[in-house]
C-alpha cells in the first residue's frame, strides 16, 4: 500500500517513474533538501533510504495488492 501511494502516477500510466509525476512525494523522500514532509517517517516504512529506492524500482502486481486488500473479491 505504501508503494502504491507513491506510484499512483505510474500505475495510471501518467509517467514511467514517480519522479515524472509532479504530485508524487518520491523526490522529497530521496532528496536532502529541507521539506515539510515527514521524510524520516516515510522512509522508515521501508527501513532505510536504500530500501525505499529499491522498492520503488520494483514492478507492482496491482491485482495481488487488490486481492490482499480484498478490493475486488
mmCIF file of the N, C-alpha and C atoms, coordinates in Angstrom:
data_MODEL
# 
_entry.id   MODEL 
# 
loop_
_atom_site.group_PDB 
_atom_site.id 
_atom_site.type_symbol 
_atom_site.label_atom_id 
_atom_site.label_alt_id 
_atom_site.label_comp_id 
_atom_site.label_asym_id 
_atom_site.label_entity_id 
_atom_site.label_seq_id 
_atom_site.pdbx_PDB_ins_code 
_atom_site.Cartn_x 
_atom_site.Cartn_y 
_atom_site.Cartn_z 
_atom_site.occupancy 
_atom_site.B_iso_or_equiv 
_atom_site.pdbx_formal_charge 
_atom_site.auth_seq_id 
_atom_site.auth_comp_id 
_atom_site.auth_asym_id 
_atom_site.auth_atom_id 
_atom_site.pdbx_PDB_model_num 
ATOM 1   N N  . UNK A 1 1  ? 0.821   -1.190  0.000   1.00 0.00 ? 1  UNK A N  1 
ATOM 2   C CA . UNK A 1 1  ? 0.000   0.000   0.000   1.00 0.00 ? 1  UNK A CA 1 
ATOM 3   C C  . UNK A 1 1  ? 0.868   1.258   0.000   1.00 0.00 ? 1  UNK A C  1 
ATOM 4   N N  . UNK A 1 2  ? 1.932   1.247   0.746   1.00 0.00 ? 2  UNK A N  1 
ATOM 5   C CA . UNK A 1 2  ? 2.794   2.421   0.813   1.00 0.00 ? 2  UNK A CA 1 
ATOM 6   C C  . UNK A 1 2  ? 3.382   2.748   -0.547  1.00 0.00 ? 2  UNK A C  1 
ATOM 7   N N  . UNK A 1 3  ? 3.873   1.740   -1.240  1.00 0.00 ? 3  UNK A N  1 
ATOM 8   C CA . UNK A 1 3  ? 4.445   1.960   -2.562  1.00 0.00 ? 3  UNK A CA 1 
ATOM 9   C C  . UNK A 1 3  ? 3.361   2.406   -3.523  1.00 0.00 ? 3  UNK A C  1 
ATOM 10  N N  . UNK A 1 4  ? 2.166   1.868   -3.388  1.00 0.00 ? 4  UNK A N  1 
ATOM 11  C CA . UNK A 1 4  ? 1.041   2.228   -4.247  1.00 0.00 ? 4  UNK A CA 1 
ATOM 12  C C  . UNK A 1 4  ? 0.788   3.732   -4.211  1.00 0.00 ? 4  UNK A C  1 
ATOM 13  N N  . UNK A 1 5  ? 0.835   4.337   -3.072  1.00 0.00 ? 5  UNK A N  1 
ATOM 14  C CA . UNK A 1 5  ? 0.560   5.766   -2.944  1.00 0.00 ? 5  UNK A CA 1 
ATOM 15  C C  . UNK A 1 5  ? 1.577   6.573   -3.739  1.00 0.00 ? 5  UNK A C  1 
ATOM 16  N N  . UNK A 1 6  ? 2.847   6.244   -3.613  1.00 0.00 ? 6  UNK A N  1 
ATOM 17  C CA . UNK A 1 6  ? 3.885   6.982   -4.321  1.00 0.00 ? 6  UNK A CA 1 
ATOM 18  C C  . UNK A 1 6  ? 3.903   6.649   -5.808  1.00 0.00 ? 6  UNK A C  1 
ATOM 19  N N  . UNK A 1 7  ? 3.393   5.483   -6.174  1.00 0.00 ? 7  UNK A N  1 
ATOM 20  C CA . UNK A 1 7  ? 3.419   5.021   -7.554  1.00 0.00 ? 7  UNK A CA 1 
ATOM 21  C C  . UNK A 1 7  ? 2.117   5.289   -8.292  1.00 0.00 ? 7  UNK A C  1 
ATOM 22  N N  . UNK A 1 8  ? 1.207   6.048   -7.733  1.00 0.00 ? 8  UNK A N  1 
ATOM 23  C CA . UNK A 1 8  ? -0.094  6.251   -8.351  1.00 0.00 ? 8  UNK A CA 1 
ATOM 24  C C  . UNK A 1 8  ? 0.020   6.764   -9.785  1.00 0.00 ? 8  UNK A C  1 
ATOM 25  N N  . UNK A 1 9  ? 0.878   7.724   -10.044 1.00 0.00 ? 9  UNK A N  1 
ATOM 26  C CA . UNK A 1 9  ? 1.068   8.249   -11.396 1.00 0.00 ? 9  UNK A CA 1 
ATOM 27  C C  . UNK A 1 9  ? 1.595   7.207   -12.358 1.00 0.00 ? 9  UNK A C  1 
ATOM 28  N N  . UNK A 1 10 ? 2.429   6.303   -11.870 1.00 0.00 ? 10 UNK A N  1 
ATOM 29  C CA . UNK A 1 10 ? 2.962   5.219   -12.691 1.00 0.00 ? 10 UNK A CA 1 
ATOM 30  C C  . UNK A 1 10 ? 1.867   4.203   -12.998 1.00 0.00 ? 10 UNK A C  1 
ATOM 31  N N  . UNK A 1 11 ? 1.104   3.816   -11.986 1.00 0.00 ? 11 UNK A N  1 
ATOM 32  C CA . UNK A 1 11 ? 0.042   2.822   -12.173 1.00 0.00 ? 11 UNK A CA 1 
ATOM 33  C C  . UNK A 1 11 ? -1.045  3.277   -13.131 1.00 0.00 ? 11 UNK A C  1 
ATOM 34  N N  . UNK A 1 12 ? -1.248  4.569   -13.220 1.00 0.00 ? 12 UNK A N  1 
ATOM 35  C CA . UNK A 1 12 ? -2.269  5.092   -14.121 1.00 0.00 ? 12 UNK A CA 1 
ATOM 36  C C  . UNK A 1 12 ? -1.679  5.568   -15.443 1.00 0.00 ? 12 UNK A C  1 
ATOM 37  N N  . UNK A 1 13 ? -0.429  5.187   -15.700 1.00 0.00 ? 13 UNK A N  1 
ATOM 38  C CA . UNK A 1 13 ? 0.271   5.471   -16.967 1.00 0.00 ? 13 UNK A CA 1 
ATOM 39  C C  . UNK A 1 13 ? 0.454   6.963   -17.247 1.00 0.00 ? 13 UNK A C  1 
ATOM 40  N N  . UNK A 1 14 ? 0.550   7.774   -16.205 1.00 0.00 ? 14 UNK A N  1 
ATOM 41  C CA . UNK A 1 14 ? 0.847   9.185   -16.403 1.00 0.00 ? 14 UNK A CA 1 
ATOM 42  C C  . UNK A 1 14 ? 2.342   9.390   -16.628 1.00 0.00 ? 14 UNK A C  1 
ATOM 43  N N  . UNK A 1 15 ? 3.150   8.455   -16.117 1.00 0.00 ? 15 UNK A N  1 
ATOM 44  C CA . UNK A 1 15 ? 4.598   8.550   -16.239 1.00 0.00 ? 15 UNK A CA 1 
ATOM 45  C C  . UNK A 1 15 ? 5.200   7.166   -16.018 1.00 0.00 ? 15 UNK A C  1 
ATOM 46  N N  . UNK A 1 16 ? 6.523   7.051   -16.220 1.00 0.00 ? 16 UNK A N  1 
ATOM 47  C CA . UNK A 1 16 ? 7.212   5.769   -16.058 1.00 0.00 ? 16 UNK A CA 1 
ATOM 48  C C  . UNK A 1 16 ? 7.840   5.587   -14.683 1.00 0.00 ? 16 UNK A C  1 
ATOM 49  N N  . UNK A 1 17 ? 8.038   6.671   -13.947 1.00 0.00 ? 17 UNK A N  1 
ATOM 50  C CA . UNK A 1 17 ? 8.706   6.627   -12.645 1.00 0.00 ? 17 UNK A CA 1 
ATOM 51  C C  . UNK A 1 17 ? 8.099   7.717   -11.769 1.00 0.00 ? 17 UNK A C  1 
ATOM 52  N N  . UNK A 1 18 ? 8.031   7.531   -10.461 1.00 0.00 ? 18 UNK A N  1 
ATOM 53  C CA . UNK A 1 18 ? 7.445   8.548   -9.586  1.00 0.00 ? 18 UNK A CA 1 
ATOM 54  C C  . UNK A 1 18 ? 8.046   9.943   -9.750  1.00 0.00 ? 18 UNK A C  1 
ATOM 55  N N  . UNK A 1 19 ? 9.323   10.039  -10.147 1.00 0.00 ? 19 UNK A N  1 
ATOM 56  C CA . UNK A 1 19 ? 9.925   11.362  -10.342 1.00 0.00 ? 19 UNK A CA 1 
ATOM 57  C C  . UNK A 1 19 ? 9.258   12.128  -11.486 1.00 0.00 ? 19 UNK A C  1 
ATOM 58  N N  . UNK A 1 20 ? 8.644   11.415  -12.412 1.00 0.00 ? 20 UNK A N  1 
ATOM 59  C CA . UNK A 1 20 ? 7.976   12.058  -13.533 1.00 0.00 ? 20 UNK A CA 1 
ATOM 60  C C  . UNK A 1 20 ? 6.568   12.527  -13.218 1.00 0.00 ? 20 UNK A C  1 
ATOM 61  N N  . UNK A 1 21 ? 6.079   12.221  -12.028 1.00 0.00 ? 21 UNK A N  1 
ATOM 62  C CA . UNK A 1 21 ? 4.719   12.597  -11.624 1.00 0.00 ? 21 UNK A CA 1 
ATOM 63  C C  . UNK A 1 21 ? 4.822   13.749  -10.633 1.00 0.00 ? 21 UNK A C  1 
ATOM 64  N N  . UNK A 1 22 ? 4.411   14.961  -11.021 1.00 0.00 ? 22 UNK A N  1 
ATOM 65  C CA . UNK A 1 22 ? 4.655   16.135  -10.179 1.00 0.00 ? 22 UNK A CA 1 
ATOM 66  C C  . UNK A 1 22 ? 4.002   16.106  -8.801  1.00 0.00 ? 22 UNK A C  1 
ATOM 67  N N  . UNK A 1 23 ? 3.008   15.272  -8.575  1.00 0.00 ? 23 UNK A N  1 
ATOM 68  C CA . UNK A 1 23 ? 2.325   15.233  -7.282  1.00 0.00 ? 23 UNK A CA 1 
ATOM 69  C C  . UNK A 1 23 ? 2.848   14.115  -6.382  1.00 0.00 ? 23 UNK A C  1 
ATOM 70  N N  . UNK A 1 24 ? 3.864   13.405  -6.834  1.00 0.00 ? 24 UNK A N  1 
ATOM 71  C CA . UNK A 1 24 ? 4.454   12.335  -6.037  1.00 0.00 ? 24 UNK A CA 1 
ATOM 72  C C  . UNK A 1 24 ? 5.379   12.930  -4.981  1.00 0.00 ? 24 UNK A C  1 
ATOM 73  N N  . UNK A 1 25 ? 5.426   12.314  -3.827  1.00 0.00 ? 25 UNK A N  1 
ATOM 74  C CA . UNK A 1 25 ? 6.336   12.762  -2.767  1.00 0.00 ? 25 UNK A CA 1 
ATOM 75  C C  . UNK A 1 25 ? 7.689   12.057  -2.861  1.00 0.00 ? 25 UNK A C  1 
ATOM 76  N N  . UNK A 1 26 ? 7.880   11.247  -3.905  1.00 0.00 ? 26 UNK A N  1 
ATOM 77  C CA . UNK A 1 26 ? 9.115   10.486  -4.067  1.00 0.00 ? 26 UNK A CA 1 
ATOM 78  C C  . UNK A 1 26 ? 10.344  11.394  -4.016  1.00 0.00 ? 26 UNK A C  1 
ATOM 79  N N  . UNK A 1 27 ? 10.351  12.470  -4.786  1.00 0.00 ? 27 UNK A N  1 
ATOM 80  C CA . UNK A 1 27 ? 11.521  13.359  -4.835  1.00 0.00 ? 27 UNK A CA 1 
ATOM 81  C C  . UNK A 1 27 ? 11.840  13.936  -3.462  1.00 0.00 ? 27 UNK A C  1 
ATOM 82  N N  . UNK A 1 28 ? 10.816  14.309  -2.722  1.00 0.00 ? 28 UNK A N  1 
ATOM 83  C CA . UNK A 1 28 ? 11.045  14.848  -1.372  1.00 0.00 ? 28 UNK A CA 1 
ATOM 84  C C  . UNK A 1 28 ? 11.633  13.789  -0.450  1.00 0.00 ? 28 UNK A C  1 
ATOM 85  N N  . UNK A 1 29 ? 11.271  12.542  -0.677  1.00 0.00 ? 29 UNK A N  1 
ATOM 86  C CA . UNK A 1 29 ? 11.779  11.458  0.172   1.00 0.00 ? 29 UNK A CA 1 
ATOM 87  C C  . UNK A 1 29 ? 13.241  11.134  -0.109  1.00 0.00 ? 29 UNK A C  1 
ATOM 88  N N  . UNK A 1 30 ? 13.671  11.231  -1.355  1.00 0.00 ? 30 UNK A N  1 
ATOM 89  C CA . UNK A 1 30 ? 15.052  10.864  -1.684  1.00 0.00 ? 30 UNK A CA 1 
ATOM 90  C C  . UNK A 1 30 ? 15.997  12.060  -1.673  1.00 0.00 ? 30 UNK A C  1 
ATOM 91  N N  . UNK A 1 31 ? 15.460  13.259  -1.602  1.00 0.00 ? 31 UNK A N  1 
ATOM 92  C CA . UNK A 1 31 ? 16.263  14.473  -1.597  1.00 0.00 ? 31 UNK A CA 1 
ATOM 93  C C  . UNK A 1 31 ? 16.876  14.728  -0.218  1.00 0.00 ? 31 UNK A C  1 
ATOM 94  N N  . UNK A 1 32 ? 17.898  15.561  -0.197  1.00 0.00 ? 32 UNK A N  1 
ATOM 95  C CA . UNK A 1 32 ? 18.468  16.004  1.073   1.00 0.00 ? 32 UNK A CA 1 
ATOM 96  C C  . UNK A 1 32 ? 18.022  17.429  1.389   1.00 0.00 ? 32 UNK A C  1 
ATOM 97  N N  . UNK A 1 33 ? 17.259  18.033  0.477   1.00 0.00 ? 33 UNK A N  1 
ATOM 98  C CA . UNK A 1 33 ? 16.765  19.391  0.673   1.00 0.00 ? 33 UNK A CA 1 
ATOM 99  C C  . UNK A 1 33 ? 15.712  19.416  1.785   1.00 0.00 ? 33 UNK A C  1 
ATOM 100 N N  . UNK A 1 34 ? 15.579  20.543  2.462   1.00 0.00 ? 34 UNK A N  1 
ATOM 101 C CA . UNK A 1 34 ? 14.541  20.660  3.501   1.00 0.00 ? 34 UNK A CA 1 
ATOM 102 C C  . UNK A 1 34 ? 13.138  20.446  2.909   1.00 0.00 ? 34 UNK A C  1 
ATOM 103 N N  . UNK A 1 35 ? 12.270  19.823  3.674   1.00 0.00 ? 35 UNK A N  1 
ATOM 104 C CA . UNK A 1 35 ? 10.901  19.571  3.253   1.00 0.00 ? 35 UNK A CA 1 
ATOM 105 C C  . UNK A 1 35 ? 9.985   19.568  4.465   1.00 0.00 ? 35 UNK A C  1 
ATOM 106 N N  . UNK A 1 36 ? 8.721   19.858  4.232   1.00 0.00 ? 36 UNK A N  1 
ATOM 107 C CA . UNK A 1 36 ? 7.747   19.764  5.324   1.00 0.00 ? 36 UNK A CA 1 
ATOM 108 C C  . UNK A 1 36 ? 7.216   18.345  5.443   1.00 0.00 ? 36 UNK A C  1 
ATOM 109 N N  . UNK A 1 37 ? 7.538   17.511  4.492   1.00 0.00 ? 37 UNK A N  1 
ATOM 110 C CA . UNK A 1 37 ? 7.159   16.101  4.544   1.00 0.00 ? 37 UNK A CA 1 
ATOM 111 C C  . UNK A 1 37 ? 7.917   15.432  5.701   1.00 0.00 ? 37 UNK A C  1 
ATOM 112 N N  . UNK A 1 38 ? 7.295   14.542  6.380   1.00 0.00 ? 38 UNK A N  1 
ATOM 113 C CA . UNK A 1 38 ? 7.954   13.794  7.457   1.00 0.00 ? 38 UNK A CA 1 
ATOM 114 C C  . UNK A 1 38 ? 8.779   12.678  6.822   1.00 0.00 ? 38 UNK A C  1 
ATOM 115 N N  . UNK A 1 39 ? 9.868   13.101  6.177   1.00 0.00 ? 39 UNK A N  1 
ATOM 116 C CA . UNK A 1 39 ? 10.714  12.202  5.382   1.00 0.00 ? 39 UNK A CA 1 
ATOM 117 C C  . UNK A 1 39 ? 11.175  10.991  6.177   1.00 0.00 ? 39 UNK A C  1 
ATOM 118 N N  . UNK A 1 40 ? 11.652  11.200  7.379   1.00 0.00 ? 40 UNK A N  1 
ATOM 119 C CA . UNK A 1 40 ? 12.177  10.082  8.172   1.00 0.00 ? 40 UNK A CA 1 
ATOM 120 C C  . UNK A 1 40 ? 11.105  9.034   8.423   1.00 0.00 ? 40 UNK A C  1 
ATOM 121 N N  . UNK A 1 41 ? 9.879   9.469   8.678   1.00 0.00 ? 41 UNK A N  1 
ATOM 122 C CA . UNK A 1 41 ? 8.784   8.530   8.924   1.00 0.00 ? 41 UNK A CA 1 
ATOM 123 C C  . UNK A 1 41 ? 8.455   7.742   7.667   1.00 0.00 ? 41 UNK A C  1 
ATOM 124 N N  . UNK A 1 42 ? 8.359   8.431   6.529   1.00 0.00 ? 42 UNK A N  1 
ATOM 125 C CA . UNK A 1 42 ? 8.012   7.747   5.275   1.00 0.00 ? 42 UNK A CA 1 
ATOM 126 C C  . UNK A 1 42 ? 9.111   6.771   4.878   1.00 0.00 ? 42 UNK A C  1 
ATOM 127 N N  . UNK A 1 43 ? 10.346  7.217   4.882   1.00 0.00 ? 43 UNK A N  1 
ATOM 128 C CA . UNK A 1 43 ? 11.464  6.338   4.527   1.00 0.00 ? 43 UNK A CA 1 
ATOM 129 C C  . UNK A 1 43 ? 11.578  5.208   5.543   1.00 0.00 ? 43 UNK A C  1 
ATOM 130 N N  . UNK A 1 44 ? 11.251  5.471   6.787   1.00 0.00 ? 44 UNK A N  1 
ATOM 131 C CA . UNK A 1 44 ? 11.286  4.453   7.832   1.00 0.00 ? 44 UNK A CA 1 
ATOM 132 C C  . UNK A 1 44 ? 10.344  3.286   7.577   1.00 0.00 ? 44 UNK A C  1 
ATOM 133 N N  . UNK A 1 45 ? 9.246   3.525   6.835   1.00 0.00 ? 45 UNK A N  1 
ATOM 134 C CA . UNK A 1 45 ? 8.341   2.430   6.475   1.00 0.00 ? 45 UNK A CA 1 
ATOM 135 C C  . UNK A 1 45 ? 9.075   1.376   5.659   1.00 0.00 ? 45 UNK A C  1 
ATOM 136 N N  . UNK A 1 46 ? 10.176  1.785   5.008   1.00 0.00 ? 46 UNK A N  1 
ATOM 137 C CA . UNK A 1 46 ? 10.955  0.885   4.154   1.00 0.00 ? 46 UNK A CA 1 
ATOM 138 C C  . UNK A 1 46 ? 12.282  0.516   4.803   1.00 0.00 ? 46 UNK A C  1 
ATOM 139 N N  . UNK A 1 47 ? 12.467  0.856   6.045   1.00 0.00 ? 47 UNK A N  1 
ATOM 140 C CA . UNK A 1 47 ? 13.662  0.606   6.863   1.00 0.00 ? 47 UNK A CA 1 
ATOM 141 C C  . UNK A 1 47 ? 14.769  1.633   6.645   1.00 0.00 ? 47 UNK A C  1 
ATOM 142 N N  . UNK A 1 48 ? 15.101  1.940   5.387   1.00 0.00 ? 48 UNK A N  1 
ATOM 143 C CA . UNK A 1 48 ? 16.132  2.939   5.130   1.00 0.00 ? 48 UNK A CA 1 
ATOM 144 C C  . UNK A 1 48 ? 15.986  3.483   3.708   1.00 0.00 ? 48 UNK A C  1 
ATOM 145 N N  . UNK A 1 49 ? 16.772  4.501   3.392   1.00 0.00 ? 49 UNK A N  1 
ATOM 146 C CA . UNK A 1 49 ? 16.675  5.170   2.082   1.00 0.00 ? 49 UNK A CA 1 
ATOM 147 C C  . UNK A 1 49 ? 16.982  4.213   0.943   1.00 0.00 ? 49 UNK A C  1 
ATOM 148 N N  . UNK A 1 50 ? 17.998  3.366   1.096   1.00 0.00 ? 50 UNK A N  1 
ATOM 149 C CA . UNK A 1 50 ? 18.371  2.431   0.035   1.00 0.00 ? 50 UNK A CA 1 
ATOM 150 C C  . UNK A 1 50 ? 17.223  1.467   -0.284  1.00 0.00 ? 50 UNK A C  1 
ATOM 151 N N  . UNK A 1 51 ? 16.563  0.959   0.742   1.00 0.00 ? 51 UNK A N  1 
ATOM 152 C CA . UNK A 1 51 ? 15.453  0.043   0.520   1.00 0.00 ? 51 UNK A CA 1 
ATOM 153 C C  . UNK A 1 51 ? 14.243  0.789   -0.053  1.00 0.00 ? 51 UNK A C  1 
ATOM 154 N N  . UNK A 1 52 ? 14.043  2.038   0.368   1.00 0.00 ? 52 UNK A N  1 
ATOM 155 C CA . UNK A 1 52 ? 12.974  2.867   -0.191  1.00 0.00 ? 52 UNK A CA 1 
ATOM 156 C C  . UNK A 1 52 ? 13.149  2.974   -1.702  1.00 0.00 ? 52 UNK A C  1 
ATOM 157 N N  . UNK A 1 53 ? 14.360  3.299   -2.141  1.00 0.00 ? 53 UNK A N  1 
ATOM 158 C CA . UNK A 1 53 ? 14.645  3.435   -3.572  1.00 0.00 ? 53 UNK A CA 1 
ATOM 159 C C  . UNK A 1 53 ? 14.504  2.087   -4.270  1.00 0.00 ? 53 UNK A C  1 
ATOM 160 N N  . UNK A 1 54 ? 15.040  1.029   -3.679  1.00 0.00 ? 54 UNK A N  1 
ATOM 161 C CA . UNK A 1 54 ? 14.954  -0.310  -4.296  1.00 0.00 ? 54 UNK A CA 1 
ATOM 162 C C  . UNK A 1 54 ? 13.506  -0.754  -4.457  1.00 0.00 ? 54 UNK A C  1 
ATOM 163 N N  . UNK A 1 55 ? 12.685  -0.515  -3.465  1.00 0.00 ? 55 UNK A N  1 
ATOM 164 C CA . UNK A 1 55 ? 11.273  -0.909  -3.557  1.00 0.00 ? 55 UNK A CA 1 
ATOM 165 C C  . UNK A 1 55 ? 10.544  -0.152  -4.662  1.00 0.00 ? 55 UNK A C  1 
ATOM 166 N N  . UNK A 1 56 ? 10.963  1.064   -4.917  1.00 0.00 ? 56 UNK A N  1 
ATOM 167 C CA . UNK A 1 56 ? 10.321  1.862   -5.956  1.00 0.00 ? 56 UNK A CA 1 
ATOM 168 C C  . UNK A 1 56 ? 10.832  1.525   -7.355  1.00 0.00 ? 56 UNK A C  1 
ATOM 169 N N  . UNK A 1 57 ? 11.843  0.716   -7.435  1.00 0.00 ? 57 UNK A N  1 
ATOM 170 C CA . UNK A 1 57 ? 12.321  0.234   -8.738  1.00 0.00 ? 57 UNK A CA 1 
ATOM 171 C C  . UNK A 1 57 ? 11.621  -1.057  -9.140  1.00 0.00 ? 57 UNK A C  1 
ATOM 172 N N  . UNK A 1 58 ? 10.967  -1.693  -8.193  1.00 0.00 ? 58 UNK A N  1 
ATOM 173 C CA . UNK A 1 58 ? 10.266  -2.960  -8.463  1.00 0.00 ? 58 UNK A CA 1 
ATOM 174 C C  . UNK A 1 58 ? 8.940   -2.696  -9.151  1.00 0.00 ? 58 UNK A C  1 
ATOM 175 N N  . UNK A 1 59 ? 8.518   -3.653  -9.964  1.00 0.00 ? 59 UNK A N  1 
ATOM 176 C CA . UNK A 1 59 ? 7.181   -3.537  -10.542 1.00 0.00 ? 59 UNK A CA 1 
ATOM 177 C C  . UNK A 1 59 ? 6.165   -4.013  -9.506  1.00 0.00 ? 59 UNK A C  1 
ATOM 178 N N  . UNK A 1 60 ? 4.961   -3.496  -9.605  1.00 0.00 ? 60 UNK A N  1 
ATOM 179 C CA . UNK A 1 60 ? 3.915   -3.798  -8.636  1.00 0.00 ? 60 UNK A CA 1 
ATOM 180 C C  . UNK A 1 60 ? 2.860   -4.665  -9.300  1.00 0.00 ? 60 UNK A C  1 
ATOM 181 N N  . UNK A 1 61 ? 2.481   -5.741  -8.625  1.00 0.00 ? 61 UNK A N  1 
ATOM 182 C CA . UNK A 1 61 ? 1.384   -6.583  -9.101  1.00 0.00 ? 61 UNK A CA 1 
ATOM 183 C C  . UNK A 1 61 ? 0.109   -6.039  -8.475  1.00 0.00 ? 61 UNK A C  1 
ATOM 184 N N  . UNK A 1 62 ? -0.528  -5.151  -9.197  1.00 0.00 ? 62 UNK A N  1 
ATOM 185 C CA . UNK A 1 62 ? -1.711  -4.464  -8.681  1.00 0.00 ? 62 UNK A CA 1 
ATOM 186 C C  . UNK A 1 62 ? -2.822  -5.442  -8.293  1.00 0.00 ? 62 UNK A C  1 
ATOM 187 N N  . UNK A 1 63 ? -2.986  -6.511  -9.080  1.00 0.00 ? 63 UNK A N  1 
ATOM 188 C CA . UNK A 1 63 ? -4.033  -7.493  -8.799  1.00 0.00 ? 63 UNK A CA 1 
ATOM 189 C C  . UNK A 1 63 ? -3.809  -8.171  -7.448  1.00 0.00 ? 63 UNK A C  1 
ATOM 190 N N  . UNK A 1 64 ? -2.566  -8.532  -7.152  1.00 0.00 ? 64 UNK A N  1 
ATOM 191 C CA . UNK A 1 64 ? -2.262  -9.164  -5.863  1.00 0.00 ? 64 UNK A CA 1 
ATOM 192 C C  . UNK A 1 64 ? -2.522  -8.208  -4.700  1.00 0.00 ? 64 UNK A C  1 
ATOM 193 N N  . UNK A 1 65 ? -2.194  -6.947  -4.898  1.00 0.00 ? 65 UNK A N  1 
ATOM 194 C CA . UNK A 1 65 ? -2.436  -5.959  -3.848  1.00 0.00 ? 65 UNK A CA 1 
ATOM 195 C C  . UNK A 1 65 ? -3.933  -5.812  -3.606  1.00 0.00 ? 65 UNK A C  1 
ATOM 196 N N  . UNK A 1 66 ? -4.706  -5.730  -4.687  1.00 0.00 ? 66 UNK A N  1 
ATOM 197 C CA . UNK A 1 66 ? -6.151  -5.602  -4.545  1.00 0.00 ? 66 UNK A CA 1 
ATOM 198 C C  . UNK A 1 66 ? -6.752  -6.828  -3.876  1.00 0.00 ? 66 UNK A C  1 
ATOM 199 N N  . UNK A 1 67 ? -6.249  -8.019  -4.202  1.00 0.00 ? 67 UNK A N  1 
ATOM 200 C CA . UNK A 1 67 ? -6.741  -9.235  -3.559  1.00 0.00 ? 67 UNK A CA 1 
ATOM 201 C C  . UNK A 1 67 ? -6.395  -9.213  -2.073  1.00 0.00 ? 67 UNK A C  1 
ATOM 202 N N  . UNK A 1 68 ? -5.188  -8.800  -1.749  1.00 0.00 ? 68 UNK A N  1 
ATOM 203 C CA . UNK A 1 68 ? -4.761  -8.734  -0.355  1.00 0.00 ? 68 UNK A CA 1 
ATOM 204 C C  . UNK A 1 68 ? -5.629  -7.752  0.422   1.00 0.00 ? 68 UNK A C  1 
ATOM 205 N N  . UNK A 1 69 ? -5.967  -6.639  -0.217  1.00 0.00 ? 69 UNK A N  1 
ATOM 206 C CA . UNK A 1 69 ? -6.821  -5.638  0.417   1.00 0.00 ? 69 UNK A CA 1 
ATOM 207 C C  . UNK A 1 69 ? -8.302  -5.988  0.319   1.00 0.00 ? 69 UNK A C  1 
ATOM 208 N N  . UNK A 1 70 ? -8.604  -7.047  -0.419  1.00 0.00 ? 70 UNK A N  1 
ATOM 209 C CA . UNK A 1 70 ? -9.976  -7.522  -0.642  1.00 0.00 ? 70 UNK A CA 1 
ATOM 210 C C  . UNK A 1 70 ? -10.848 -6.467  -1.327  1.00 0.00 ? 70 UNK A C  1 
ATOM 211 N N  . UNK A 1 71 ? -10.249 -5.760  -2.301  1.00 0.00 ? 71 UNK A N  1 
ATOM 212 C CA . UNK A 1 71 ? -10.960 -4.731  -3.037  1.00 0.00 ? 71 UNK A CA 1 
ATOM 213 C C  . UNK A 1 71 ? -11.839 -5.358  -4.124  1.00 0.00 ? 71 UNK A C  1 
ATOM 214 N N  . UNK A 1 72 ? -11.298 -6.330  -4.827  1.00 0.00 ? 72 UNK A N  1 
ATOM 215 C CA . UNK A 1 72 ? -12.026 -6.936  -5.947  1.00 0.00 ? 72 UNK A CA 1 
ATOM 216 C C  . UNK A 1 72 ? -12.384 -8.389  -5.679  1.00 0.00 ? 72 UNK A C  1 
ATOM 217 N N  . UNK A 1 73 ? -12.730 -8.751  -4.533  1.00 0.00 ? 73 UNK A N  1 
ATOM 218 C CA . UNK A 1 73 ? -13.052 -10.144 -4.381  1.00 0.00 ? 73 UNK A CA 1 
ATOM 219 C C  . UNK A 1 73 ? -13.332 -10.549 -3.017  1.00 0.00 ? 73 UNK A C  1 
# 
